[in-house]
């Protein structure tokens, strides 16, 4: 199951236009990278819960997965319980629709089976515990407690909860009798109180939750630099410069990689790009414009002679350009 119902408040104003799972990372929405990951690991039955801009997700992904609409948000766990019939009577995976990761899901499934617990939580060592809920565990990896965004001097662990879980169907026996249910506030404390065993799986692979504008920038640039394995469209036309349609930019444009340039992008005369730079499909960079460490979303125009540094630039046709890419992918 892919969690795709959230509001994405920390990504505003981007998420005033599109839902968080639809935010582009290089050549496609971040949720599409998740579905590619699931395909590579042979997860052929996938459902997503929807609430915020639900039609945009349905229209983009179509019959590639199933959907469950929540008229009112049910919480990180309540939304999963609403899909219990789809998830069936075997082990199942829950993953956030805003996760940017190349986690080895086969290794996580093997850990879950080997440990024999009711749940397995993917965790990752994090540089700043103030940004994450951290997970405490014993020497066997059994979860013993949690701390919510502790100061580093008070943190008893530096393993952040990645929001990627494997469960047994019996997990639903530990839910409270109300619609809205949260893993961290309701279900995991119930497991601890009942001495029910559940375990961690520590990631060595890449993970970023794209939960804020700074994390979106970091995750996009990490992907651009090849720090995680993604299926990204494009051909390298010069060192560290990849173009989705393989057409080399004009000769009088000065491009210092790493850079990813989408389809149908116009780069004006004398423009200068200083990487990392990402130009989404249909973007237009005016003559003499200078960009450094920027993400330019699909369909966005950067005015001639502009100087843009460290920006995430977007215009109102982001979704329209994503739809055009989705139509091309499905044709």
C-alpha positions in Angstrom: 0.0 0.0 0.0 1.2 3.5 -0.9 0.2 6.3 1.5 -0.9 9.2 -0.7 -3.7 11.0 1.2 -1.7 13.6 3.2 -1.9 17.4 2.7 1.8 18.1 2.4 1.6 21.3 4.5 5.4 21.6 4.8 5.7 21.8 1.0 3.4 24.7 0.6 2.9 26.6 -1.6 3.7 23.8 -4.1 1.0 21.7 -2.5 -1.7 24.3 -3.0 -1.6 23.2 -6.6 -0.7 19.5 -6.5 -0.7 16.7 -3.9 2.7 15.8 -2.3 3.0 12.4 -4.1 2.7 14.3 -7.4 5.6 16.7 -6.7 8.2 16.2 -9.5 11.6 14.7 -8.8 13.6 14.9 -12.0 11.5 13.3 -14.7 8.4 12.2 -12.9 6.3 12.6 -9.7 8.0 11.2 -6.6 5.2 8.6 -6.2 6.0 7.2 -9.7 9.6 6.5 -8.5 8.0 4.5 -5.6 5.9 2.5 -8.1 8.9 1.8 -10.2 10.6 0.5 -7.0 7.7 -1.8 -6.3 7.7 -3.0 -9.9 11.4 -3.9 -9.6 10.6 -6.0 -6.5 7.6 -7.7 -8.2 4.8 -6.1 -6.1 2.1 -6.5 -8.6 -0.9 -5.7 -6.4 -0.8 -2.1 -5.1 -3.4 0.2 -3.6 -3.1 3.9 -2.7 -5.3 5.9 -0.3 -6.4 9.2 -1.6 -7.8 12.4 -0.1 -6.1 15.6 -1.3 -6.4 16.3 -5.1 -7.4 12.6 -5.6 -8.3 12.9 -9.3 -4.8 14.1 -10.2 -3.3 10.9 -8.9 -6.0 8.7 -10.5 -5.6 10.4 -13.8 -1.8 10.1 -13.8 -1.5 6.5 -12.8 -4.7 5.1 -14.1 -5.1 1.3 -13.9 -1.5 0.9 -12.7 -2.8 0.5 -9.2 -6.0 0.4 -7.1 -7.4 3.3 -5.0 -9.3 3.9 -1.8 -10.7 7.4 -1.4 -11.0 8.9 2.1 -13.6 11.6 2.4 -12.1 12.5 5.8 -8.5 11.7 6.6 -8.2 8.5 8.6 -4.6 8.9 9.7 -1.4 7.0 8.8 -2.8 3.7 10.2 -6.5 4.3 9.8 -6.1 4.6 6.1 -4.4 1.2 6.0 -7.1 -0.5 8.0 -9.6 0.8 5.5 -7.8 -1.2 2.8 -7.5 -4.4 4.9 -9.7 -6.4 2.5 -7.4 -5.6 -0.4 -4.3 -6.4 1.7 -5.5 -9.9 2.4 -4.4 -12.5 4.9 -0.6 -12.5 4.3 2.3 -10.1 5.1 2.0 -6.7 3.4 4.1 -3.6 2.8 3.2 0.0 3.6 5.3 2.8 2.1 4.9 6.5 2.0 4.0 8.1 -1.4 6.6 10.9 -0.8 9.5 8.6 0.0 12.6 8.9 -2.3 14.5 5.7 -1.8 16.1 2.7 -3.4 15.6 0.4 -0.4 16.1 -3.3 -1.0 12.5 -4.5 -0.3 13.5 -8.1 -0.7 16.0 -7.8 2.1 13.4 -6.1 4.3 10.9 -8.9 3.6 13.5 -11.5 4.5 14.2 -9.7 7.7 10.5 -9.5 8.5 10.1 -13.2 7.9 13.2 -14.1 9.9 12.4 -12.0 12.9 8.8 -13.4 13.1 7.3 -10.2 14.6 4.0 -8.6 13.9 5.7 -5.6 12.3 9.1 -4.5 10.9 10.0 -0.8 10.7 12.5 0.5 8.2 14.9 2.8 10.0 17.9 4.9 8.8 20.7 6.6 10.7 19.9 10.4 10.6 22.2 13.4 11.1 19.8 15.5 13.1 17.3 13.7 15.4 15.3 17.0 15.8 13.8 16.3 12.3 12.6 12.7 12.9 10.9 10.3 15.2 13.6 8.0 16.4 13.3 4.3 17.2 14.9 2.5 20.3 15.7 -1.2 20.1 17.6 -4.0 21.9 20.5 -6.0 20.6 18.2 -8.3 18.6 16.6 -5.3 16.8 13.3 -5.6 18.8 11.7 -2.2 19.2 11.7 -1.0 22.8 10.5 2.6 22.5 10.3 5.8 20.5 11.3 9.5 20.9 9.6 12.2 18.8 12.2 14.6 17.4 14.5 14.7 20.4 17.3 17.2 20.8 20.6 15.5 20.0 21.8 15.6 23.6 18.7 13.9 24.8 18.4 11.4 21.9 18.7 7.7 22.9 18.9 6.6 19.3 19.9 8.1 15.9 17.7 5.8 13.9 14.9 7.7 12.2 11.6 6.0 11.3 11.4 6.0 7.5 7.6 5.3 7.3 8.2 2.0 5.5 6.6 -1.0 7.2 5.9 -4.7 6.8 3.0 -6.0 8.8 1.1 -9.2 9.6 -2.7 -8.9 9.3 -2.9 -9.4 13.1 -1.7 -5.8 13.4 -5.3 -4.6 13.1 -6.1 -6.3 16.4 -4.2 -3.5 18.1 -6.1 -0.6 16.6 -8.4 1.5 18.8 -12.2 1.5 18.0 -12.3 4.8 16.1 -11.8 5.7 12.5 -8.7 8.0 12.8 -5.6 6.0 13.8 -1.9 6.9 13.8 0.9 4.4 13.9 3.2 6.4 16.2 0.5 7.7 18.6 -1.9 4.7 18.7 -0.7 1.4 17.3 3.0 1.2 18.2 2.4 2.2 21.8 -0.3 -0.5 22.0 2.3 -3.1 20.8 4.8 -1.9 23.4 2.2 -2.0 26.2 1.1 -5.5 25.3 4.7 -6.8 24.9 4.0 -7.7 21.3 7.3 -8.2 19.4 8.1 -6.0 16.5 11.5 -5.2 14.9 13.6 -2.8 13.0 15.3 -3.2 9.6 18.1 -0.7 9.2 18.6 0.7 5.7 22.0 1.0 4.1 20.4 2.3 1.0 19.3 5.9 0.3 16.1 7.4 1.9 14.6 10.9 2.0 11.0 11.7 2.7 10.7 14.8 0.5 8.7 16.2 3.4 9.8 19.8 3.2 11.2 22.2 0.6 14.7 21.8 1.9 14.4 18.0 1.7 12.9 18.2 -1.8 15.9 20.2 -2.9 18.3 17.8 -1.2 16.6 14.7 -2.5 16.4 16.0 -6.1 20.0 17.0 -6.2 21.1 13.6 -4.6 19.1 11.8 -7.3 20.7 14.1 -10.0 24.2 13.2 -8.6 23.4 9.4 -8.8 23.4 8.9 -5.0 20.4 6.6 -5.4 19.3 4.2 -8.1 16.3 5.6 -10.0 15.0 4.9 -13.5 15.4 8.3 -15.0 14.7 9.2 -18.6 17.5 10.8 -20.6 20.8 10.7 -22.5 24.0 12.2 -21.3 24.9 14.7 -24.0 28.0 16.1 -22.3 29.7 15.4 -19.0 27.1 15.4 -16.2 24.4 16.9 -18.5 21.5 14.7 -19.2 18.6 15.6 -21.6 15.4 13.6 -21.6 14.9 13.8 -25.4 18.6 13.4 -26.1 18.9 16.7 -28.0 21.9 18.7 -27.1 21.3 22.3 -25.9 22.3 25.2 -28.1 26.1 25.7 -28.4 26.1 29.2 -26.9 24.5 28.1 -23.6 27.0 27.6 -20.8 26.0 24.5 -18.8 28.0 23.3 -15.9 26.7 20.0 -14.5 25.2 18.1 -12.9 22.1 19.1 -14.8 19.0 17.2 -15.9 16.9 18.8 -18.7 13.5 17.6 -19.6 11.6 17.3 -22.9 10.7 20.4 -25.0 12.9 22.7 -22.9 14.0 26.0 -24.4 17.4 27.4 -23.2 18.0 30.9 -24.5 21.1 32.4 -26.1 23.9 33.1 -23.6 22.0 31.4 -20.7 24.2 30.0 -18.0 23.4 27.0 -15.8 25.6 26.2 -12.8 24.7 22.8 -11.4 23.1 21.2 -9.7 20.2 22.3 -11.9 17.0 20.6 -13.0 14.7 21.9 -15.7 11.4 20.2 -16.0 9.5 19.4 -19.2 8.5 22.5 -21.2 10.5 24.9 -19.1 11.8 28.0 -20.8 15.0 29.8 -19.8 15.3 33.3 -21.3 18.3 34.8 -23.1 21.1 35.6 -20.8 19.5 34.1 -17.7 21.8 32.7 -15.0 20.7 29.8 -12.8 22.6 28.2 -10.0 21.5 25.3 -7.7 17.9 25.5 -9.0 14.9 23.3 -9.6 12.6 24.7 -12.4 9.3 22.8 -12.5 7.6 21.8 -15.7 6.2 24.6 -17.8 7.9 27.3 -15.9 9.4 30.4 -17.6 12.6 32.0 -16.3 12.7 35.6 -17.6 15.6 36.8 -19.8 18.6 38.2 -17.9 17.3 36.8 -14.6 19.7 35.7 -11.9 18.2 32.8 -9.9 20.2 31.2 -7.1 19.0 28.3 -4.8 15.4 28.5 -6.0 12.5 26.1 -6.6 10.7 27.9 -9.4 7.2 26.9 -10.6 4.2 28.2 -12.4 0.5 27.2 -12.7 1.0 24.7 -15.5 3.0 22.2 -13.5 0.1 19.7 -13.4 -0.6 20.2 -17.1 2.9 19.3 -18.0 2.9 16.3 -15.7 -0.3 15.2 -17.5 1.4 15.5 -20.9 4.3 13.4 -19.7 1.9 10.8 -18.3 0.0 10.6 -21.6 3.3 10.1 -23.4 4.3 7.3 -21.0 1.0 5.5 -21.5 1.0 5.8 -25.3 
